[in-house]
Amino acid sequence: MGAFLFIVYSFITFLVLIAGALFWYFKNVNLSHEELCEKAVAALQKNDYEKAKELLLISLADNPDSKESKYNLGVTFTALKDYDNAIKCFEEVLSSEPDDFNSQYNLGLVYFQIGNYFYAKKCFEKILETKPNDFSTLFNLALTFQMQKDYEEAHEMYGKALQENAKDADCYFNLGLMAFEQKEYEKALELFQQADNISFGRTDVLFSIVRCKDELCSYESKEQGQVIVTQYKRISKYQGIPLEFDVFWARAYAKIGKIDKALEICNRALVSLPHDALAYRILGLIRLVRNELEEAEKALLRAIELDVYNPEGYNILSYVFLQQENTVEYVTYKAKYKELIAENTVNAG
C-alpha cells in the first residue's frame, strides 16, 4: 500500500511540474517579440540566466533573424559558461553586421576565457580598426598579449590604454606583473605602488608589493626580513588572498631563520597547491637546513619534476647531494644548474 501511494504521489508531482512548465510556456509564447526581449533582459539583470535563455529561445523561434535576441542569448550562454553556443550566437550577429561592436567585443572575451588568445587578439584588433581609442578593447588586447608572454606588445597596448584612462589601477598592476615576471623587481614595486595609490587597499596589489620587497631583501638582512614577515602576516587576515600566498610567507620565514614556522606554513601551502614547484623547492630547502637530507631530496626531485626548466631546484639539490657525500650526483645537478642559468641568460638577452 505504501509503495502504491508513493507511486501515485510521484505521478501527481510530475503532472504538477508538467502543468507548471506548460503554463509558463503558453504564458510567454503569446508575448510579442519586444515583450520577450524586455523580460529576458530583466532576467539577465537579475542573473536568472536559465529564464533568460528560455525567453530568448522562444523569441528566436518566431524571429530567427533578431540581432538583439541572438546577442543577448550569446551573453546568456557566456554567463552559463556554454562558450561554444555563445561563440555561435555572436558570430551569427557578425555574419550580417560585421562591425557590431558589442558582439565583436564579447566574442573576443569568450575566446580569451577559453584560452584561444589567437582569435581573441583578432577580435580586439578588428574593433581597433574603427575604434582605435576604445579603452576596454586596448586593455583586453594588452592582457591577451600578456597571456601570450608577448610583453613588448602588451606594454605598448597598456601604454595606449593609459592615455585614455591614466587612473586605471589594473593597467599599472598588470604592467607590474610583467616587470616582476622579468625579475625587474624595483620597477615592478613602483608600478604596484602606483596601482595602490589609485585603488588603495586591494589585497592582490598589497601582496604583490610585499613580494617585490621580499625579492629585494637579501638573506643577510634579518631585520628587514622580519618586517616583511610581519607584512605577510597582516595580509594573511585579508579577504581574497591568493592560493599561493602561504608559499611566499613560508619562504619569508625561512629567510629569517624561523624554520619550524616556515615548515608549518609550507606544509599548509602544499595542501592547497599539491602541484606547486616553488612550494616543493622551499620545502626541500627547509629540510636541507634541518639536515633531513632524504626528505629534502624527495621534495626537490618533485620540484624538478613539476618545473624542469627552473635552475634553483637543481642548485639546492646539488647541495643535498654534497651533504650526502654523493659526488657524482652533486656534479651532475650542479652542471645542470649552470646549463640552465646560461640558457636563461641567452634567452633574456
N, C-alpha and C positions, 0 to 999 in steps of 0.2 A: 504493500500500500504506500509506504514511504517513497519507494522508488518511483511509483506511478505519479504521485503528487509532485515529485521533483521534476519529472519529465514535463508534466503539464505546466508547472511554473516556468520552466526554461522556455517552453514553446510560447507562452504568453509574453514573456520578457522579450523574446525575439520579435514577435509581432509588434510589440510596442515600439521597439527600436526601428523596425522597418517602417512603421507608420510615421514615426517622427522624421525619419530621413525623407520619406516621400512628401510629407507636409512641407519640410524645408525646401525640397527641390521645387515643388509646384508653386510654393510661395514666391520663390526667386526667379523661376523660369519665365514668369509673365512680366517681370520688370523690364523697363526699357534699357537699352544699352547704356545710356548715361547714368541711370539709377544703379545699375550693376557696378559700373566703374566707380561711382561715388561710394558705394558700400564697400567695395574691395579696397579702395584707398583708406577708408576709415578703419578697416580691419588691419591693414598694413601698419597704420599708425599706432594701433594697439598691440602690435606684434602677434596678431592672430593670423599666422601665415597659412594655416590649413584652410581657414574660412576664406581668406583672400584668394587662395588658389582655386577653390571650388567656384567662387563667384566669377572669377576671370575665365575659367574654362567654359562656364555657361555663356558668358558674354561672347567668347570666340566661336562658340558653336553656331551662333546666329550672325556673327560679324567677324568672319575669319581674317579680314584684311585690316582689322582695327590695330593701328600702330600703338595707341595708348594701352590697350589690353595686353598686347604682346610685350611691350616694355615693362609694364607693371608685373606681368607674370614672370618675366626674367628676374626682376628684383625679388619677387617672392621665392622663386626657385633658388636664388643665391642665398637668401636668408635660411632656407631649408637645407642648404648645402647640397642641393641637387644641381651640381655645376654643369653637367652635360646638357641638361634641359635649359639651364639659364643661358648657356652659350647659344643654343639653337634659337631661343627667343630673341636675343639681341642681334644675332646675325640675320634673322628674318626681317627685323626692322631695317637693318643697314642695307639689305639687298634692294629695298625700294627707296630708302633715304640714306645714302652713304655718308652724308655729312651730319647725321643726327648725333649731336654732342653727347647726350646722356647715355645713349646705347653704346657708343664707341668707348666712352669712359668706363662704364660699368663692365663692358666686355673685357677691357684691359685689367680691371680689378679682379675679375673672375680668373683670367689667365694667370695673374700674379698669385692669386690664392692657391691655385693648384700647382704652382711651381713652373709653369710654362712661361719663362721670362722672355723667350724669343718673341712669342706672339703678344705678350703684354707690352713689350717695347714697341712693336709695330703699331699697336692701338694708340698708345700715347703719342708717338711720333706723328701719326696721322692727324690727331687733334691739333698738334702744334703747327701744322701746316697752315691752318686757318685761325688758330688762337695761340699765337706764339708767346703770349704773356699770361696764360692761364696758370695761376699759382698751383692749384691742385694737380694739374697734369705735369707740370715741371717737377713738383715734389715726387710724384709717383714714378716718373721716369728716372729721376735720380736714385730713388730707392731700388728700382729694377736693376739699374747699373751696379748699385752697391751689392745686391744679392749675387750678381754675376762676378763680383770682385773686380769690376772694371772701374777702379777708383778714380782714374783721371776723368772719365766721362761723368761719373757720379758727382765729383767735386764741381765740375763746370755747371751741371744742372742745379745743384743746390745753390750755387752762386747766383744763378738766374732767378731761382725761386726767392732768394733773399732780397733781390732787387725789387720784387713785387711785394714782399712782406718781410721787412727787416726784423720783425719781432716774433718770428716763428721759432719756438724753442726746439721743435723736433728737427729742424734743419741743422741747428748747431749741435744737437745731441747726436745725430747720425754722422755728421762730419767728425765729431769726437770719436765715435766708434771706429771710423775708418782710420783715423790717426792712431788710435790705440792698437788696432789690428796690425799696423805697420810699425809698432813699437816706438812711435813718436809721442812719448808719454807727457812731456811738458806741453806740447801743442794740444794734445787731447784734453789735458787738465784745463787749459784755458778755454777750450770750446765747451766743455761740460759746465764750467763756471758761468759762461755766457748763457747757457741754457737755463741754469739755476736762477740767474738774475731775472730772466723773463718769466719762468714758471717755477716759482720758489717752492721748495719742499717736496718735489717729485722723488719718489723712492728710487726709481731707476737712475735718475741723474745723480742723486746723492751717493748711491752705491758705486757708480762709475767714477765719481770724484775721489772716493776713498781708494778705489782700486788703482787709480793713477798714482796717488800718494804712496800706496803700498809698493808699486813697481819702482818708484823713485827712491824708496827708503832702502838703504843698504842693511845687510845683516849685522853690521857692526853698530849701527845706530839704535841701541836698545831703547833709549828714551823716546825717540820719535816713533819707534815701533810700538811702544806701549800706547802712545796717543792714537795710533792707527787702530790698534785692537779695541780701544775704548770707543772709537767712532763706529767700528763694525758692530760692537755690542749695542750701541744706541740704535743703529739702523735695523738690527735684528728684531726690534719691537714694532717696526712699522708694518703697515698692511702692504701686501703686494710685493714682498721681496722675492727675487727670482730663485729658482731651484738651486742654482749653482752658488748661492750666497755662502753656504757653510763651507764650501771648498776653499774659498779665499780667506774666510775667517780662520779656518784651521791653519792655513799656511802662515797667516799673520802671527798666530800663537806660536807656531814652530819657530818663526824667525826671532822671537824674543826669548826662546828657550823654555817656554812653558809646554813641555812635550806631552804631559798627561792630558792637559786640556785640549791640545791640538789633536791628539789621538781620539778623544771623545767626540769632538765635533766632526772630524774626518770620517769616523765610522757612521755618524748620523748622516753625513752627506751621501755616503755610498748607499744608504737605504733608499734615498730619493733618486740618486743618479748612479745606478749599478753599472753603467757603461761609460762613465766619465774618466777619461785617461788622466787628466790632471789630478783628480782625487786619488787615483792609484799611485801616481808619482809622489804625491805628498805623503801618502801612507807608507810608501817604500822608504822615503827619506826619514820619516819618523821612526820606522822600525830600524833603520840603519843607525840612527842616533842612539836608540835604546839597545843597540848591539844584538837585535833579534834578526840575525842575518838570513835565516831560511825564510822567515816571513817577509823580510824586505825583498828578497829575490822573487818570491811569488808575486808580490804586489807590482814590482817593476816589470816583470815579464808580462803581466796582464796589461799594464800601461802601454808597453810597446806593441802588444797585440792590437790594442784599440787605436793607437796613433803611431804607426810605424815610421813616419817621417819626422817626428819630433825628436831632436837630438838629446834633450835633457834626460829622458828615460834611460838611454844608453850610457850617458855620463854617470848618473847616480849608480846604475847597476854595475858599472866597471869598478866603482869604489867598494861595492859589496863584495865582488869577487876578489878585490885586493885584500880586504879584511879576512876573507876565507883562504887567502894564500893560493888562490887559483889563478896562476899567472897567465895561462893560455886564454881563459875567458876574459880576464882583465884586458889583455892586449887586444883581443877581438872586439870587445864592446867599446873600448876607448878609440880604436881605429874607426869604428862605425860612427861614433860621435863626431870625430874630426871630419869625416867624409861628409856628413850631413850639414855640419857648420859651414864647410866650404861650398856646398851646393846652395845653401840658403844665402850665402854672401854673393854668389854669382847671380842668383835669381833676383836679389834685391837690387843689384847693380843694373 
